[in-house]
Amino acid sequence: MLNEPQPLWRPSKERVAGSALKSFIRELPVGEQIESFEELYRWSLLHREQFWKSVWDFVGIKASALSDSVVTNPTAMPGARWFEGAALNFAENLLKRGDDHTALIFRSEDKVRRTLTYRELRAEVSRVAAFLKTTGVTAGDRVAGYLPNMPETIIAMLATTSIGAIWSSCSPDFGVSGVVDRFGQIAPKVLVVADGYYFKGSPINCLDKVTEIVSAIPSITKVLVAPLVAERPAITSLSNSVAWHELPAAGELHFEQLPFNHPLYIMYSSGTTGKPKCIVHGAGGTLLEHLKELVLHTNLTSQDTFLYQTTCGWMMWNWMVSALAVGCTVVLYDGSPLHRGGNVIFDILQDEKVSVYGTSAKFLALAEKEGITPARTHNLSALHTVLSTGSPLLPESFDYVYRGIKADVCLSSIAGGTDIIGCFTLGSPISPVFHGETQVLSLGLPVQVFSPEGKPLKGEKGELVCTGPFPSMPIYFWGDEDGVKYRKAYFEKFPGVWHHGDFVMQTEHGGLVFFGRSDALLKPGGVRIGSAEIYRQVETLPEVIESVVVGQEWEGDTRIVLFVRLAHGHTLSPELVTKIQKTIRENTSPFHVPKKVLAVTAIPVTRSNKVAELAVRETIHGRPVPNTEALANPESLEQFKGRVELAS
């Protein structure tokens, strides 16, 4: 058809034929009957047990005992049990490679560059595991990390999980109360910290905050301190502390063999509407889902060099670390992504010959606004895949990647969350990329779009749901003995169906378009509008750097209020307000047009760089924001308080 959208990118025949996904299809008994991703996806749902067993075999899960069944109680949501009887160790699977291939490259802005081979990584894990055992840590105990995205964070996690203990982490930009709100609920026995980190070229000390954290969490019996800003951190004032360099060498690393559903990670909800929920994920489900996503959907191989821009307080850190199980080189970056004029990331991509690069949609939007064009300034010949998540990737950012970064890359906008420690929609190395859409749905996960009444939709906006169980569902919430909080979080709206809380539309190409969180929907006159529908228009304007849109309760209805952060040299004149409103009206509908457009100098974001719409909404109504520690810049909320423009 003449009007059918054309893809922005399509893989070459050679790339399709050489992909892991095609190899996986060829190994299936019905492989000759499957030509496309869509056919594979349908098969994965119709033959769920055969699919997950095939993934297990293809990605090479290492286990000391196998299961007689793939899933028991297979229709229960929640309640299905995966691979019962299997025994494995998560850390052992990430450390299968033990040679001199580079495992980790660490870059801390322009201050630090370090490397570790897989052999060196394994030796370091052995040292820390021995230390944890001497402190009395055993299977089921919690070890917490308050650390930057550095090698010691990964080492401590692997050491913890090698003995069957549970790992949980926060990034060091969290304040004391934010850390205590999280770690205080899970009572860790050991806290692993760094002496500091670098941000915008300056060292930031962490140890004063660590002292307060330890005094507030009585379960912590020992603190292990890793160096970053000092070669030998001064820790004499920190009680029960041990310096990393003091740990003795250890012998052969032992991996505790544990059930498939043994707890691995405790993750946290954003906490912007109250105390964070402590979400517990199992070792086997996390490993299997991550390797499915990394190998089949991302086409990651042992020859790749992989960088994901993340902190260890975001689930993408956990996702990134699982790449070690593929045997590739993982590049860790810690610091400001806009350091060195916004080019530091692209310098690293060039210097380290990164082939798979992951980032946030927010960073790509800001990079475009800053005029950063690595396609003209950097040699990114190694790069073949770009991943984006954290918030909806605007259509203009799709254009920016292909115009400003590299024309021949598979751009995969992926989406899921902490709740599933994975994704509902992902990339596909054998599928085209269409403007503004995610590529494909996650193999093996029956993802649908529901109306408010629970009716399946296609080509219409609705709620993102999953109608059947999958291995990476949380095994429980910490402290939720009767499971009430768990069921309320995901199954209250549609009983027996996972409700994820995203407002989306499925496209004819099999992907999704995201319109924002459904709990932040705008409803002027009862019309359901996703915030991303407005961001897509506003942030195309050169005068606007970024924005946040919320609904204000007004005269028995809702009116849309838009706050904008303007580019340098611009002011919010009546002419610019008119331009903004006209752009929105002409490209959406009259219902989308904000009744008020106001200027601010900063937009509140969470620590995973998502716009904090709910916090702004509560602030403009004079209601308290329960947990400002969940925000990266809570001070920015002051600009939204008591705005006289909203009183009329």
N, C-alpha and C positions, 0 to 999 in steps of 0.2 A: 504493500500500500504506500502511496506517495507521502502520506502524512505520518507514517510510522516512525517513531524516534529512532535515530541511528546511534549505535554505541559510540562512546568516547574512545574505547579501546577494545580490541579483540585479540586473543592470544593467537600466535602463529601455530601452524600445524605441528611444527617441530616441538614447540613448547607444550602443546596439549599431549602429544605422544610421549614426551619425556617426563610428564608429571607423575607424582606419586599417586594421584587420584586415578589416573588411567591404569597404572600398575595394579592398584587395588581392585579396580573393576575387572581387569583381565584375570585376576586370581579367583574371582567368584565363580561358583559353578554355573551361574547364569550370565557370566560376563559378556558372552557374545550377543546377548539379547539387550544389553544396555549400551546405548549410544551417547546419551546426554546426561548432564547433571540431574535434570528434572526426573529422568527415568530412574537414576540411582536413588534419588531422594524418596520417590514413591516406593521403590523396592525396600528401602531401609525401614519404612514404616510398616509395610505389610509383612516383613520377615524380620521383626525386631531382634529376636534372639540370635538368629543366624548373622544378622548385621553386626551386633556388638561382639559376638565371638570372633567374627572375621576381623574386626578392628583390633581386638586383643592380639590376635596372631600376627597381623600385618605390621603393627607398630612394635612388636617384640616385647610385650610386658614380661618382666622376669618375676617368677613366682616359685615358691618352694612347694606349694600345693595348689592343685587346680580344683575348680568347682564342677560338680556334676550337673549344675543347672545355671543358666544365665540369670534368670529372674524368677523369684517366687512371689506369689500374690500379685501377679503382673498388672492387674487393673486398678489396684489401690492407689489413690492419690490423696494424702500420702499413705505409705505403708508397704510399697513394693520393696523387695530386698534383692540386691544384685550380687551375683557370684558368691553366694554363701558357701563356705567351706574352703574358699581360696585363701592362701596365705602369701603375703609379700611384704616388702619394705619399700616405702616411697623413695628414701634416700638412695637405696641400692640401685633403683632404676635410673636415677639421675646420675649415678656415678659408675654406670656400666663401662664407660670408656675410662681407661686408666693410663693412657700413654702421654707422650710429650706434645700432643696437639694443644694449642691454646684454648683454654676453657673460658677464661674471663679476661677482659680488658677493662680497666677502670679509669675513667676520666672525671676528675673533679674540677669543673670549669677549666681554666688554663693553669691550674696549680699542681695537679697530680696526674701522672700516668703510670699505671702498674699493670702487670700481666701475671696470670697464673696458668700453668698447664693443668691438664686433668690429673696428672700424677701429683703435682704440688697441691692441688685442691683436695684430693683424697687424703693426703698427709695432714693438711690443716684440719680437715673434718675429724680425723682420728684424734688429734690433740684436744680439740674442744669437746668431743664426745667423752674422752677419758676424764676431762675436768668435770663435766656435768655429772658423771657417775660418782666422782668423789664427793660431790655436794649432796648426793642422795637422790638425784633425779632418776625416776624410773618411768616405765610406760604409763601413760595417762596423766603424768604431771605436766604443768604448764611452764614454758620458758617464753619470756617476752623480750622483744627487741625494740629499743628506742634508738633507731639508727638511720643514717643516710643510705642511699642506694650504693653500697660499697661491697667489696668481696666478703668482708667479715660478716655481713648480714646473711649472705647466702651460706657461708661456712657454718654459722651458728644455727641456721635453720636446718641444714643437712645433718649436723651433729645431733640436734634435738630429735629429729624424726628418725634418725638411725637407731635410736634406743626406744622409740615408740612414745616419746613425750610429744606434747602438742605445742606448736609454734604459733605465736601471735605477735604482730608488729605494728608500730606507729612510726611515722617519720618525725625527725627531731624539730620540725617547725610547729608541731603541736605544743600548746601550752600545758602547764602542769595539770590543770583541772581536766582538760581533754584526755590526757593520758590516764589519769586516775579514774575518770568515768569509764574507761575501757578496761584497762588492766585490773583495776580494783574489783571488778565483777568476777574475774576468773582466777584470782589468787595465784599468781605465778610464784614459783620457788626461786627462780634465777632471773635476773634482769641483765641483758646484754646491751651496752651503750657505746657510743663513740664520744670522744672528748669534744667534738664539735663538727662543723661542716663549713663549706664555703658558699657564699651567696653574693653575686655581683662583685666578685673579686675580694671580698672581705671574709675573714674567719669569724664564725659565730660560735661562742662557747656554749656547751650543753651541760657541763657538770654541775652548775648551780641548780639548774632545774632537776637534775637527777637526784640531788640530795633531798629536795622537797618531795619528789615522787617516792623515793624509798621510805621516807618517814611517814608517808600517807598510806603505804601498802605494807602492812606488817608481815605478809606471807613471804616477802622477798628476803631470802637468807644470804644471798651472795650476788655481787655485781661484777660482771666481767667488762673491762673497759678496753675498747679498741682505739688505736691512735689514728688520727687523720690530720688535725691541724698542728699537732705537736708530735715529735718522734717518741718522746717518753712523757705522757701526760702526768701531771701532778695530781695524784689521787689519795694522798695521805689523809685528807680531811673527809674522804668518802668511806664510811664504815663498811666493813666486810667486802672490800673491793679487791679485785685481782687485775693486774695489767696483762694485756694479751701476750706480751713478750715473755712473761714469766711462766707461761704454760710449758711444761716439758714435752718433748717428743713422745709419741705413743706408738704402740705396735700396730699389728694388723687391725683394721677396722671391722667390727662385728655389726651385722645388721639384724636387728630383732625381727623375727617373722611374725606377722600380725594379720588379723582378719581383714578382708577387703574393706569393710566399713569401719575400721578402726579410726578414731578421730585424728586428723592431721593438722588442720588449721582452725583457729578461731578468728573469724573476720567480723567486721562491725558495720552496721548500717550507718548512714551518714550522720544520724543524730540531730538533724536540723529541726525535728519536731519533738524531741524529747531525748531521754537517755538512750544511747546507742544499743541496739539489739546485738547480742553476741551469737553469731551464726557459725555453727560447727560443721565443717566439711570433712568427709571421709577420705582416706588415703587413696583407695582404689578408684573411687568415682572421679576424684580430681585428676589423678594420673591418666585414666582412660579418656576422659573428656578432653583434657589438654592436648594429649598426643593426637587424638582425632582431629582437633582443630588446627594444631601446628603442622602436622604431616599432611593430612588430606586437604584441608581447606586453605592452608597457607603455603603448602609445598616447601616447607622448611626441610633442609637436608643437612647432613654432617659437613658439607662443604660450605655452608652459608656462614656469614657473619651477621649477627642479629642485634639490633639496638631497639629497645622500646623506651621512650621517654616516660619515666614514671618515678614515683616515690614508693617506699615500702609501706605506705599507708593506703595504697590503692591496689585493688585486686589485679591490676595489670602487672604488678611486680610478681605476684605468685604465678601468673600465666607465663610471663617472660622466663622465670627461673626454670620452669618445666622444660624449656628448650634444651637444657643440658642433657635430657634423656635422649635427644636426637643426636647428640655428639657434636654440635656446632660450636662456634665461638660466640659468646654473649658479651656484648659491649654494655657496660654500666655507665650511665652519665648521671652525675649528681650536681645540682646547682641551678642557676637561673637559665631557662631556655633562651632568654633574650640577652644573655651575656655577650659581650664583644659585638655590639650592634645587631644582635639577633642572628649572627652567623656562626656561633659556636657549634651548634648542632650540625650544620652543613659542613663545617670544617672537619668535624669528627667523621661524618659519613664519608667524606673524601679521604681523610688520612687513614682510616681503618678499613677502607674498602667494604663498607657495609652493603650487604645485598638485600636485607629485609629490614625495613625501617618502620617503626610504629610510633604514633604520636596522638595528641588529642585534636579534636576538631577545632577547639579554641585556639591552639597554637597555630594551626594552618591559617585560620582567619586573621590572626594578628600578624603573622608573617607577611601575608599579602598586603595588609594595611600599611606595614612598615616598608613596603617596596622591596622586599628581599627576593631576589631572583637567582637562585643557585644554578639554574639551567644555563645562565650566562657567566657565572663567576666560579663555578666549581666543576670538578671532574667526578661525576657520579656514575661512571660507566658500569660499576659493579651492581648498582641498585636495580632490582627487578620487581620488588613488591613494596608498596606503601600501605600501611594500615592506619586507620583512624577510628577513634572511639571516644567515649566520655560524654558526648552530646551529639545531636544530629549534625552531620556534615552538610553544610549549606551547598546548594548547587554551584554557587560561585567558587567555592573552595575546590570542587571537582575540576573546574576550569583552571584554577590557579595551579593545581598540582601538575596538570598536563602542559600548561603553558610555562609556568615559572620554576618547576622542579625538574621534571623529566617527562618526555612525551611517551616513552615506551616502558610503562610500568603497569602492573596490575594494582589498581587502586581499590582497596577493599575497605569500605565503611562497615565496621563490625559493631554489634551491640548485644549486650546481655547484662551482666552485673555481678556484684558481690554475692547476691543471693544464690546464684547458680555457679559461681566461680568460673564462669564461661560465657558462652554466647548463644543467643537464639538465632542470630543472623550473621553470616560470615562471608568470607571471600571464596572464590573458586578459580583455580588456575586454568580451568578449561572453559570458562564462561566469559561473556563480554561484560563490560562495565557500562552502565547507563547513567545518564546525568541525574544526580540527586537521589539515586536509589542504592540500597544495599544490593549485593549480588545475588545471594542465595540464602535459603533457610538452612539451619544446622542439621546435618545428617542424623537421622535416628530420633529427632525431636519433633513430635506432631504439633507444629506451631500453627495457630490460626488467628484470625481477627474476629472478635465478637462484637455484636451490638450490645447496648446496655441490658437488653433482655436475654442475652446469651445466644443470639442467632448468629451463625457463621456469615461473614461478609467477605466479598472480594471486590476490589475497586471502590470500596467505601471506607471512610475513616471509622475506626473502632478501637477496641481494647486488645492489646497483645496478650494472648493466652497460650498455654500448652496443655493439650488435652490428655496426655499420657505421661507416665513416669519416665525418668531418665537417670542415669547413674550419678550425676553431679548435683542432684537435689541435696539441700542440707540434711544431715542426719538428725539434727535437732538444734534447738537454741539452748545455750548454756543457762542453767538455772530455771528452765521451763519444764519442770518434771512431768507435768500432765499434758504437755504439748499444746496447750490452749493458745499461747502467743504465736506459735508456729502456724497453726491452722488459721488463725485470724489474719496473719500477715499475707497469706497467699491463697486461701481457699474460702474466705468468707463471702466474696462477691459472687463467685460461680462455684458452688459446691462440687468437689471432685475434679475441678479444673484449676490449673495454676494461673493466677492472675498476676501479671508482672507490673502493671501500672504505667505502661507506655501507650500513648495515643498514636496509632499507626494506620497505614493503608497498604494492603498487598497489591503489587503491580502485576501486569500481565506477563512480565519477564520473570516472575518468581521471587523477586526481592521485596523489600519493604521501604516505604517512605515514613520517616519519623516526624511527628508534629509536636513532640514535647511530652512531659509527664502528664498523665491523666489527672493526678491530684492537683495540677496547676492549670487545668483547663480554664479558659475564659468563656463565660456564658452570657454575653450581652443579649438581652431579649430571648434567652433560652437557646441561642445558637452556640454549638460546641466548637470552639476555636483553639487549636494548639498554638502555644507560644512560638514555636519554630516557624509557623506560617508568617508571623510578623517579622521575626528576625531575618528571614530570607530576603525581605524587601528592604528593611531599614539598613542592614549592614552592607548592602550594595552601594550605598551612597558614600562618596569620598569624604564627606564632612563627619561621618559617624564612625568611630572606632569600634564601639560595642554598645550593647543596650540590654535593658531588662524590662519586661512587660508583665504587668500584674492586673488583676481585676479588683476594682474598688467597689465595695458595697455602697450603693448610692440610690436613694429614693426608691427603695423596694426592688431594685434591679442591680445589675453589675455594669460599671463603665470601665473601659480599658484605659489604663494609664501607662505611658511609655516613658522610661527614663533613658537618656542617652549620654554617653561619654564622647565628647567631640574631639576631632583631630586638632592638633596645635594650630592656633591662628583663627579658629572658627568660634563664633558665638551663636547662641540659640535665638536668632532673630525671628520675627514673625514670618519672614519670607522662608526661612529654613523650616519652621514648623509646617507651613503650608506645603512645602516641597515634600516633607516626610509623609504627611497625611495623603497627599495626592499620589505619591508612589505606592503607598499601601492600597489605597482605594482602586487604582487602575489595575493592579496586579492581583488583587484578592476580591474583596467585596466591601460594601459600605459598613458591614458589621465589624470588620477588622480594624477600622480606622480608630485610633486612640482619641478619646475626648480631651485628654491632657497629654502634652509632651513637655517634659521637664529635663533640665540639665543636671548632671552630677559629674564629679571628677573621678569617681571609682565605682565599679560594679561589684557587689558582693559575690564571691565564688566559694565553692567548697574546696577542700584540699585536693580533690581530684579535678579541679578547674571547671566545675559545672556551675552555671549561673544559679544563684540561690534565690529562686523566685519566691518560694514559700516564706523565707526569712524577710524578704522585702514586703510581701503582702501583709504579713503580721505586723511589721513595723509601721506601715502607713496607717493601719487601723488602731495603732496605739496599744497593740497586744504584745506581751512579752515573747521574745524568741527563746525557746527553752534551752538551747545549747549552742551558744555562739562559738564555742570551741571547735565546732565542726567546720567553721569558716576559716579560710586562709587569711581574710582581711576583715575581721568583725568590726573594726573601727569605721569601715565605710558605711555601716548602717546609720550612723549619726546623720548623714545627709538626707535620709529619708524620713526622719522623725519630724512631726509637726509642720509639714510643708503647708504653708498658708494657701498655696494654689489649689490644694485638694479640699479646702473647706467650702468651696462654692462651685 
